[in-house]
Amino acid sequence: MKMIFAIVQDKDSGKLSNALIREGFRATKLASTGGFLKAGNTTFMIGVDDDKVDAALRVIRSNCQVRDQLVTPVSPVGGATDSYIPFPVEVQVGGAAVFVVPVERSEHY
Ligand code: 2BA
């Protein structure tokens, strides 16, 4: 068995949730925050048998979109803030950051 951790944008979480249910996967959604953008995102925990991992990844892939997001850095690297003009930079977020982790044992009472 594997546990899939999929960090997705909030905008995709409803659609992904519905697709996982439709395809017969069980999932738990956690409200999370990206360390870099400090913006809300959603972490899905999806427990699956080994032979279902690829099918679950396909569902994630087809329901999560890559988006460009503008970020304004808080201060310049090096710390000289007197002449600093914040300049928005564009980063590409998602579709999903996915980690597949082995599960040693799973019990469900
Ligand atoms: P954030 O940490 O808020 O990152 C949002 C996006 O900012 C990232 O998109 C990436 O394009 C960019 N980014 C992140 N760290 C950066 C850095 N040090 N320098 C330049 N650009 C940077 P994604 O890679 O698609 O990640 C989306 C979210 O997935 C992340 O939100 C984070 O919550 C999670 N994530 C991504 N990689 C992870 C990892 N290795 N471990 C844990 N969580 C991860």
Backbone and ligand atoms as CSV (ligand in chain L), in Angstrom:
chain,resi,resn,atom,element,x,y,z
A,1,MET,N,N,0.845,-1.195,0.000
A,1,MET,CA,C,0.000,0.000,0.000
A,1,MET,C,C,0.885,1.252,0.000
A,2,LYS,N,N,0.345,2.309,-0.576
A,2,LYS,CA,C,1.072,3.583,-0.608
A,2,LYS,C,C,0.163,4.697,-0.098
A,3,MET,N,N,0.788,5.733,0.468
A,3,MET,CA,C,0.044,6.957,0.784
A,3,MET,C,C,0.538,8.027,-0.183
A,4,ILE,N,N,-0.400,8.585,-0.916
A,4,ILE,CA,C,-0.051,9.660,-1.844
A,4,ILE,C,C,-0.371,10.987,-1.161
A,5,PHE,N,N,0.631,11.836,-1.067
A,5,PHE,CA,C,0.406,13.204,-0.590
A,5,PHE,C,C,0.436,14.099,-1.828
A,6,ALA,N,N,-0.659,14.786,-2.075
A,6,ALA,CA,C,-0.719,15.666,-3.250
A,6,ALA,C,C,-1.079,17.072,-2.784
A,7,ILE,N,N,-0.158,18.009,-3.003
A,7,ILE,CA,C,-0.399,19.401,-2.609
A,7,ILE,C,C,-0.890,20.141,-3.848
A,8,VAL,N,N,-2.108,20.642,-3.762
A,8,VAL,CA,C,-2.728,21.254,-4.943
A,8,VAL,C,C,-3.231,22.652,-4.588
A,9,GLN,N,N,-3.495,23.439,-5.613
A,9,GLN,CA,C,-4.039,24.774,-5.370
A,9,GLN,C,C,-5.497,24.663,-4.921
A,10,ASP,N,N,-5.893,25.577,-4.040
A,10,ASP,CA,C,-7.274,25.553,-3.531
A,10,ASP,C,C,-8.293,25.542,-4.680
A,11,LYS,N,N,-7.962,26.256,-5.760
A,11,LYS,CA,C,-8.895,26.354,-6.904
A,11,LYS,C,C,-9.197,24.991,-7.520
A,12,ASP,N,N,-8.275,24.028,-7.363
A,12,ASP,CA,C,-8.462,22.709,-7.976
A,12,ASP,C,C,-9.019,21.676,-6.993
A,13,SER,N,N,-9.124,22.049,-5.717
A,13,SER,CA,C,-9.380,21.001,-4.721
A,13,SER,C,C,-10.791,20.407,-4.819
A,14,GLY,N,N,-11.796,21.247,-5.123
A,14,GLY,CA,C,-13.162,20.719,-5.223
A,14,GLY,C,C,-13.297,19.736,-6.381
A,15,LYS,N,N,-12.720,20.148,-7.514
A,15,LYS,CA,C,-12.774,19.322,-8.724
A,15,LYS,C,C,-12.038,17.990,-8.502
A,16,LEU,N,N,-10.862,18.073,-7.879
A,16,LEU,CA,C,-10.082,16.850,-7.627
A,16,LEU,C,C,-10.817,15.936,-6.646
A,17,SER,N,N,-11.381,16.544,-5.611
A,17,SER,CA,C,-12.127,15.770,-4.616
A,17,SER,C,C,-13.253,14.970,-5.282
A,18,ASN,N,N,-14.022,15.645,-6.121
A,18,ASN,CA,C,-15.142,14.976,-6.811
A,18,ASN,C,C,-14.641,13.870,-7.730
A,19,ALA,N,N,-13.552,14.128,-8.446
A,19,ALA,CA,C,-13.027,13.129,-9.382
A,19,ALA,C,C,-12.524,11.899,-8.629
A,20,LEU,N,N,-11.871,12.109,-7.477
A,20,LEU,CA,C,-11.364,10.965,-6.702
A,20,LEU,C,C,-12.515,10.094,-6.221
A,21,ILE,N,N,-13.585,10.731,-5.760
A,21,ILE,CA,C,-14.751,9.963,-5.290
A,21,ILE,C,C,-15.359,9.184,-6.461
A,22,ARG,N,N,-15.505,9.890,-7.587
A,22,ARG,CA,C,-16.077,9.263,-8.787
A,22,ARG,C,C,-15.275,8.030,-9.210
A,23,GLU,N,N,-13.952,8.109,-9.077
A,23,GLU,CA,C,-13.082,7.003,-9.523
A,23,GLU,C,C,-12.853,5.964,-8.420
A,24,GLY,N,N,-13.517,6.138,-7.275
A,24,GLY,CA,C,-13.461,5.128,-6.219
A,24,GLY,C,C,-12.275,5.223,-5.270
A,25,PHE,N,N,-11.648,6.401,-5.178
A,25,PHE,CA,C,-10.534,6.568,-4.239
A,25,PHE,C,C,-11.017,7.235,-2.960
A,26,ARG,N,N,-10.381,6.822,-1.840
A,26,ARG,CA,C,-10.677,7.479,-0.569
A,26,ARG,C,C,-9.590,8.500,-0.291
A,27,ALA,N,N,-10.012,9.668,0.178
A,27,ALA,CA,C,-9.015,10.713,0.403
A,27,ALA,C,C,-9.374,11.565,1.606
A,28,THR,N,N,-8.351,12.164,2.192
A,28,THR,CA,C,-8.545,13.154,3.263
A,28,THR,C,C,-7.916,14.453,2.790
A,29,LYS,N,N,-8.633,15.549,3.011
A,29,LYS,CA,C,-8.132,16.858,2.599
A,29,LYS,C,C,-7.667,17.631,3.831
A,30,LEU,N,N,-6.478,18.194,3.743
A,30,LEU,CA,C,-5.964,19.024,4.835
A,30,LEU,C,C,-5.748,20.437,4.306
A,31,ALA,N,N,-6.149,21.419,5.093
A,31,ALA,CA,C,-5.864,22.807,4.715
A,31,ALA,C,C,-4.388,23.059,5.023
A,32,SER,N,N,-3.635,23.542,4.026
A,32,SER,CA,C,-2.198,23.734,4.228
A,32,SER,C,C,-1.769,25.094,3.680
A,33,THR,N,N,-0.518,25.436,3.936
A,33,THR,CA,C,0.004,26.737,3.494
A,33,THR,C,C,1.349,26.532,2.834
A,34,GLY,N,N,1.524,27.082,1.652
A,34,GLY,CA,C,2.799,26.951,0.943
A,34,GLY,C,C,3.888,27.734,1.654
A,35,GLY,N,N,5.052,27.113,1.823
A,35,GLY,CA,C,6.151,27.759,2.531
A,35,GLY,C,C,6.700,28.957,1.785
A,36,PHE,N,N,6.614,28.968,0.476
A,36,PHE,CA,C,7.214,30.039,-0.318
A,36,PHE,C,C,6.245,31.191,-0.519
A,37,LEU,N,N,5.063,30.893,-1.045
A,37,LEU,CA,C,4.075,31.960,-1.304
A,37,LEU,C,C,3.313,32.345,-0.033
A,38,LYS,N,N,3.338,31.482,0.969
A,38,LYS,CA,C,2.582,31.690,2.211
A,38,LYS,C,C,1.094,31.865,1.926
A,39,ALA,N,N,0.638,31.169,0.891
A,39,ALA,CA,C,-0.780,31.214,0.511
A,39,ALA,C,C,-1.396,29.851,0.797
A,40,GLY,N,N,-2.705,29.840,0.995
A,40,GLY,CA,C,-3.402,28.594,1.287
A,40,GLY,C,C,-3.324,27.627,0.112
A,41,ASN,N,N,-3.117,26.361,0.411
A,41,ASN,CA,C,-3.282,25.317,-0.598
A,41,ASN,C,C,-3.915,24.112,0.090
A,42,THR,N,N,-4.139,23.039,-0.643
A,42,THR,CA,C,-4.820,21.876,-0.066
A,42,THR,C,C,-3.945,20.647,-0.236
A,43,THR,N,N,-3.777,19.905,0.851
A,43,THR,CA,C,-3.009,18.662,0.784
A,43,THR,C,C,-3.973,17.483,0.860
A,44,PHE,N,N,-3.932,16.640,-0.159
A,44,PHE,CA,C,-4.743,15.419,-0.174
A,44,PHE,C,C,-3.883,14.260,0.316
A,45,MET,N,N,-4.434,13.444,1.213
A,45,MET,CA,C,-3.817,12.168,1.596
A,45,MET,C,C,-4.692,11.092,0.990
A,46,ILE,N,N,-4.099,10.286,0.125
A,46,ILE,CA,C,-4.886,9.272,-0.575
A,46,ILE,C,C,-4.218,7.910,-0.347
A,47,GLY,N,N,-4.863,7.056,0.408
A,47,GLY,CA,C,-4.319,5.717,0.660
A,47,GLY,C,C,-4.775,4.771,-0.446
A,48,VAL,N,N,-3.794,4.124,-1.125
A,48,VAL,CA,C,-4.161,3.269,-2.267
A,48,VAL,C,C,-3.328,1.989,-2.300
A,49,ASP,N,N,-3.915,0.922,-2.840
A,49,ASP,CA,C,-3.145,-0.289,-3.091
A,49,ASP,C,C,-2.099,0.020,-4.170
A,50,ASP,N,N,-1.003,-0.742,-4.121
A,50,ASP,CA,C,0.114,-0.462,-5.045
A,50,ASP,C,C,-0.320,-0.416,-6.510
A,51,ASP,N,N,-1.233,-1.318,-6.891
A,51,ASP,CA,C,-1.617,-1.381,-8.310
A,51,ASP,C,C,-2.579,-0.253,-8.717
A,52,LYS,N,N,-2.956,0.608,-7.756
A,52,LYS,CA,C,-3.861,1.720,-8.080
A,52,LYS,C,C,-3.146,3.078,-8.089
A,53,VAL,N,N,-1.838,3.053,-7.781
A,53,VAL,CA,C,-1.109,4.326,-7.675
A,53,VAL,C,C,-1.152,5.101,-8.990
A,54,ASP,N,N,-0.862,4.419,-10.088
A,54,ASP,CA,C,-0.819,5.118,-11.380
A,54,ASP,C,C,-2.179,5.704,-11.740
A,55,ALA,N,N,-3.249,4.965,-11.436
A,55,ALA,CA,C,-4.593,5.463,-11.744
A,55,ALA,C,C,-4.897,6.713,-10.907
A,56,ALA,N,N,-4.476,6.696,-9.641
A,56,ALA,CA,C,-4.708,7.870,-8.788
A,56,ALA,C,C,-3.910,9.073,-9.309
A,57,LEU,N,N,-2.670,8.818,-9.731
A,57,LEU,CA,C,-1.845,9.919,-10.247
A,57,LEU,C,C,-2.453,10.509,-11.521
A,58,ARG,N,N,-3.075,9.648,-12.319
A,58,ARG,CA,C,-3.732,10.139,-13.544
A,58,ARG,C,C,-4.885,11.073,-13.190
A,59,VAL,N,N,-5.661,10.697,-12.162
A,59,VAL,CA,C,-6.788,11.543,-11.736
A,59,VAL,C,C,-6.263,12.909,-11.261
A,60,ILE,N,N,-5.165,12.863,-10.477
A,60,ILE,CA,C,-4.587,14.125,-9.973
A,60,ILE,C,C,-4.112,14.982,-11.148
A,61,ARG,N,N,-3.373,14.344,-12.051
A,61,ARG,CA,C,-2.793,15.066,-13.188
A,61,ARG,C,C,-3.878,15.734,-14.027
A,62,SER,N,N,-4.990,15.036,-14.233
A,62,SER,CA,C,-5.984,15.598,-15.155
A,62,SER,C,C,-6.943,16.576,-14.464
A,63,ASN,N,N,-6.769,16.795,-13.160
A,63,ASN,CA,C,-7.666,17.740,-12.490
A,63,ASN,C,C,-6.949,18.919,-11.841
A,64,CYS,N,N,-5.638,18.999,-12.038
A,64,CYS,CA,C,-4.890,20.092,-11.422
A,64,CYS,C,C,-4.145,20.876,-12.494
A,65,GLN,N,N,-4.306,22.156,-12.425
A,65,GLN,CA,C,-3.828,23.032,-13.488
A,65,GLN,C,C,-2.571,23.791,-13.047
A,66,VAL,N,N,-1.656,23.996,-13.995
A,66,VAL,CA,C,-0.502,24.864,-13.720
A,66,VAL,C,C,-0.961,26.309,-13.900
A,67,ARG,N,N,-0.611,27.174,-12.948
A,67,ARG,CA,C,-0.974,28.595,-13.062
A,67,ARG,C,C,0.243,29.460,-12.748
A,68,ASP,N,N,0.290,30.627,-13.372
A,68,ASP,CA,C,1.348,31.591,-13.044
A,68,ASP,C,C,0.819,32.519,-11.968
A,69,GLN,N,N,1.669,32.781,-10.980
A,69,GLN,CA,C,1.248,33.648,-9.893
A,69,GLN,C,C,2.303,34.726,-9.663
A,70,LEU,N,N,1.857,35.952,-9.435
A,70,LEU,CA,C,2.798,37.043,-9.191
A,70,LEU,C,C,3.112,37.121,-7.701
A,71,VAL,N,N,4.397,37.226,-7.379
A,71,VAL,CA,C,4.820,37.335,-5.984
A,71,VAL,C,C,5.669,38.580,-5.846
A,72,THR,N,N,5.435,39.348,-4.797
A,72,THR,CA,C,6.306,40.486,-4.521
A,72,THR,C,C,7.199,40.119,-3.346
A,73,PRO,N,N,8.512,39.958,-3.593
A,73,PRO,CA,C,9.411,39.619,-2.488
A,73,PRO,C,C,9.351,40.689,-1.402
A,74,VAL,N,N,9.413,40.281,-0.140
A,74,VAL,CA,C,9.272,41.223,0.973
A,74,VAL,C,C,10.483,42.139,1.085
A,75,SER,N,N,11.691,41.600,0.960
A,75,SER,CA,C,12.890,42.448,1.014
A,75,SER,C,C,13.962,41.835,0.129
A,76,PRO,N,N,14.951,42.652,-0.284
A,76,PRO,CA,C,15.971,42.115,-1.189
A,76,PRO,C,C,16.902,41.150,-0.487
A,77,VAL,N,N,17.499,40.257,-1.269
A,77,VAL,CA,C,18.500,39.350,-0.708
A,77,VAL,C,C,19.684,40.203,-0.259
A,78,GLY,N,N,20.189,40.027,0.955
A,78,GLY,CA,C,21.321,40.826,1.441
A,78,GLY,C,C,20.894,41.879,2.440
A,79,GLY,N,N,19.626,42.296,2.390
A,79,GLY,CA,C,19.079,43.140,3.447
A,79,GLY,C,C,19.170,44.641,3.264
A,80,ALA,N,N,19.793,45.180,2.178
A,80,ALA,CA,C,19.854,46.640,1.990
A,80,ALA,C,C,18.501,47.148,1.503
A,81,THR,N,N,17.696,47.715,2.403
A,81,THR,CA,C,16.297,48.038,2.077
A,81,THR,C,C,16.093,49.497,1.680
A,82,ASP,N,N,17.108,50.405,1.877
A,82,ASP,CA,C,16.861,51.835,1.677
A,82,ASP,C,C,16.445,52.189,0.249
A,83,SER,N,N,17.117,51.634,-0.766
A,83,SER,CA,C,16.764,51.971,-2.149
A,83,SER,C,C,15.975,50.843,-2.819
A,84,TYR,N,N,15.364,49.996,-2.016
A,84,TYR,CA,C,14.698,48.799,-2.563
A,84,TYR,C,C,13.293,49.095,-3.078
A,85,ILE,N,N,13.056,48.773,-4.347
A,85,ILE,CA,C,11.707,48.910,-4.908
A,85,ILE,C,C,11.180,47.496,-5.157
A,86,PRO,N,N,10.096,47.097,-4.447
A,86,PRO,CA,C,9.582,45.732,-4.642
A,86,PRO,C,C,9.185,45.486,-6.087
A,87,PHE,N,N,9.610,44.423,-6.629
A,87,PHE,CA,C,9.390,44.108,-8.039
A,87,PHE,C,C,8.700,42.746,-8.127
A,88,PRO,N,N,7.439,42.700,-8.595
A,88,PRO,CA,C,6.760,41.399,-8.622
A,88,PRO,C,C,7.444,40.426,-9.582
A,89,VAL,N,N,7.584,39.201,-9.154
A,89,VAL,CA,C,8.123,38.157,-10.031
A,89,VAL,C,C,7.052,37.090,-10.221
A,90,GLU,N,N,7.102,36.442,-11.384
A,90,GLU,CA,C,6.085,35.439,-11.685
A,90,GLU,C,C,6.636,34.047,-11.367
A,91,VAL,N,N,5.895,33.253,-10.613
A,91,VAL,CA,C,6.294,31.851,-10.407
A,91,VAL,C,C,5.187,30.953,-10.937
A,92,GLN,N,N,5.597,29.776,-11.363
A,92,GLN,CA,C,4.633,28.804,-11.874
A,92,GLN,C,C,4.243,27.865,-10.727
A,93,VAL,N,N,2.961,27.768,-10.449
A,93,VAL,CA,C,2.505,26.938,-9.329
A,93,VAL,C,C,1.716,25.747,-9.859
A,94,GLY,N,N,2.005,24.578,-9.273
A,94,GLY,CA,C,1.229,23.383,-9.605
A,94,GLY,C,C,1.572,22.810,-10.960
A,95,GLY,N,N,0.679,22.053,-11.484
A,95,GLY,CA,C,-0.565,21.489,-11.094
A,95,GLY,C,C,-0.607,20.846,-9.723
A,96,ALA,N,N,0.366,19.970,-9.369
A,96,ALA,CA,C,0.327,19.348,-8.063
A,96,ALA,C,C,1.745,18.911,-7.702
A,97,ALA,N,N,2.085,19.054,-6.417
A,97,ALA,CA,C,3.351,18.491,-5.925
A,97,ALA,C,C,2.970,17.179,-5.232
A,98,VAL,N,N,3.495,16.086,-5.765
A,98,VAL,CA,C,3.011,14.769,-5.330
A,98,VAL,C,C,4.151,13.930,-4.732
A,99,PHE,N,N,3.883,13.305,-3.600
A,99,PHE,CA,C,4.843,12.409,-2.955
A,99,PHE,C,C,4.152,11.076,-2.717
A,100,VAL,N,N,4.780,9.991,-3.158
A,100,VAL,CA,C,4.209,8.652,-2.958
A,100,VAL,C,C,5.072,7.951,-1.908
A,101,VAL,N,N,4.451,7.601,-0.787
A,101,VAL,CA,C,5.191,7.095,0.367
A,101,VAL,C,C,4.709,5.674,0.703
A,102,PRO,N,N,5.636,4.732,0.964
A,102,PRO,CA,C,5.200,3.378,1.318
A,102,PRO,C,C,4.510,3.347,2.680
A,103,VAL,N,N,3.489,2.527,2.789
A,103,VAL,CA,C,2.766,2.358,4.064
A,103,VAL,C,C,3.105,0.975,4.600
A,104,GLU,N,N,3.680,0.920,5.790
A,104,GLU,CA,C,4.090,-0.369,6.358
A,104,GLU,C,C,2.880,-1.195,6.756
A,105,ARG,N,N,1.898,-0.540,7.345
A,105,ARG,CA,C,0.714,-1.269,7.816
A,105,ARG,C,C,-0.459,-0.305,7.866
A,106,SER,N,N,-1.632,-0.822,7.556
A,106,SER,CA,C,-2.821,0.028,7.605
A,106,SER,C,C,-3.949,-0.741,8.284
A,107,GLU,N,N,-4.596,-0.132,9.238
A,107,GLU,CA,C,-5.724,-0.752,9.939
A,107,GLU,C,C,-6.913,0.194,9.847
A,108,HIS,N,N,-8.081,-0.369,9.775
A,108,HIS,CA,C,-9.288,0.465,9.685
A,108,HIS,C,C,-10.343,-0.190,10.551
A,109,TYR,N,N,-10.619,0.377,11.720
A,109,TYR,CA,C,-11.554,-0.275,12.660
A,109,TYR,C,C,-12.931,0.358,12.587
L,1,2BA,P1,P,4.812,27.222,-2.134
L,1,2BA,O1,O,5.935,26.808,-1.237
L,1,2BA,O2,O,4.040,28.429,-1.736
L,1,2BA,O3,O,5.449,27.424,-3.604
L,1,2BA,C1,C,4.677,27.942,-4.656
L,1,2BA,C2,C,5.494,27.966,-5.931
L,1,2BA,O4,O,6.581,28.865,-5.775
L,1,2BA,C3,C,6.128,26.612,-6.277
L,1,2BA,O5,O,5.177,25.849,-7.031
L,1,2BA,C4,C,7.353,27.013,-7.071
L,1,2BA,O6,O,7.028,27.283,-8.421
L,1,2BA,C5,C,7.749,28.343,-6.430
L,1,2BA,N1,N,8.793,28.170,-5.435
L,1,2BA,C6,C,8.729,27.491,-4.271
L,1,2BA,N2,N,9.864,27.589,-3.580
L,1,2BA,C7,C,10.682,28.366,-4.319
L,1,2BA,C8,C,12.012,28.891,-4.146
L,1,2BA,N3,N,12.733,28.601,-3.053
L,1,2BA,N4,N,12.526,29.683,-5.137
L,1,2BA,C9,C,11.804,29.977,-6.228
L,1,2BA,N5,N,10.533,29.544,-6.461
L,1,2BA,C10,C,9.989,28.746,-5.512
L,1,2BA,P2,P,5.124,24.268,-6.856
L,1,2BA,O7,O,6.493,23.688,-6.989
L,1,2BA,O8,O,4.089,23.771,-7.796
L,1,2BA,O9,O,4.655,23.989,-5.365
L,1,2BA,C11,C,3.331,24.243,-4.921
L,1,2BA,C12,C,3.228,23.991,-3.437
L,1,2BA,O10,O,3.518,22.598,-3.196
L,1,2BA,C13,C,4.247,24.732,-2.580
L,1,2BA,O11,O,3.759,26.029,-2.285
L,1,2BA,C14,C,4.347,23.854,-1.345
L,1,2BA,O12,O,3.233,24.053,-0.481
L,1,2BA,C15,C,4.223,22.459,-1.949
L,1,2BA,N6,N,5.554,21.874,-2.229
L,1,2BA,C16,C,6.241,21.928,-3.380
L,1,2BA,N7,N,7.392,21.252,-3.292
L,1,2BA,C17,C,7.433,20.743,-2.041
L,1,2BA,C18,C,8.383,19.952,-1.321
L,1,2BA,N8,N,9.549,19.534,-1.889
L,1,2BA,N9,N,8.104,19.610,-0.043
L,1,2BA,C19,C,6.951,20.018,0.537
L,1,2BA,N10,N,6.012,20.778,-0.083
L,1,2BA,C20,C,6.243,21.134,-1.359
